[in-house]
Amino acid sequence: MRDIAEGLSSWSASGKRFAVATVVRTWRSAPRQAGSSLAVADDGEVIGSVSGGCVEGAVYELAREVLESGEPALVTYGVSDDDALAVGLTCGGIIEILVRPAGAGRFPGLPGVLEAMGAGRPVAVVSPLPDEPGGAEPDPTTAPAGQMIVTPTGAQGTLGDARLDTSVAERAQGMLAQGGTGVVRVGRAGEERRDDVAVFVESFAPPPRMLVFGAIDFASAVARIGKFLGYHVTVCDARPVFATRRRFPDADELVVDWPHRYLESTEVDANTVICVLTHDPKFDVPLLRRALRTPARYIGAMGSRRTHEDRLRRLREEGVSEAELSRLSAPIGLDLGARTPEETAVAIMAEVIALRWGGTGRRLVETTPLPIHR
């Protein structure tokens, strides 16, 4: 839903009624991951995507039905279903989609969720899942109702039972801390070892950080594609003449400071990407000595193989261990034959994506029978 937050905010502020369709679960080679959303307004306007085009038409019609009925719906599309084949889901995967009404008094907590997302504050939405098609008839006396908004420090709203609320809020806070989105099953009174109730927890953690060191032309291209991929991009360089807004219009932050000093003063977590493009030992070595001791998910450094060998020697002299050095991606990026700054940025971010999701970095035509979407 983060991708369509701006449009939803506009619709909500104008009083429009709309329905939000969200991927809840996927199996095998599904085209979009859990949390991907599409919204349909009462005037027919559409924003977002849940399948890259495979089932958008069918989901649009279902969203229109939800707008009319005011009741949420849960639907599954997969290649084993005649209906799914009819709407075009031929990728070999299965997706489950939850469609919820919103706007004009429905989902009253949505404006607060959108405001928190815009401010970079972590927040999660908990929605009960309607009974799955073909399942047993629901028990109206015990079925959960309503929605919850969960933050790291508390929760608002109710699913209809205080014990259920407490149990689900604790689970949702754990998922929010990890940026996790998915289905949680518990007992009707919140029992951990039962699965009578299914709820969908949709986490919106702040965007991951990308720290780019070295205000060179390659850094400008990396900042641009990093921003495109959803990172909060910071560019740092000790030379104010290079670290300018004109050179880096896409960066969220520009910092003029010695790279190692800035790294010591800023927060780095397990989702942070660090790209060292300074290509100068007086910057690289003290910066990498500190970077390799952070929990950053990715640490890459630009330079030739000869430069990298010299860099490794200097880092070892600074006391960096072999285990720490093994975390360093250098020369940075995948072998795409890149020449220009823009092509090099693609190669760098391709490596980041591959490491994040367990990709091979090879051509898909060469990876049979591996699944396309892991």
Helices and strands as residue ranges (DSSP letters): G 2-4, H 5-14, E 18-27, E 37-41, E 46-48, H 56-69, E 73-78, H 82-87, E 94-102, H 110-119, E 123-128, E 148-151, E 154-157, H 162-178, E 182-186, E 197-204, E 209-213, H 217-228, E 232-237, E 253-256, H 259-265, E 273-276, H 281-291, E 298-301, H 305-317, H 322-325, E 328-329, H 341-357, G 364-366
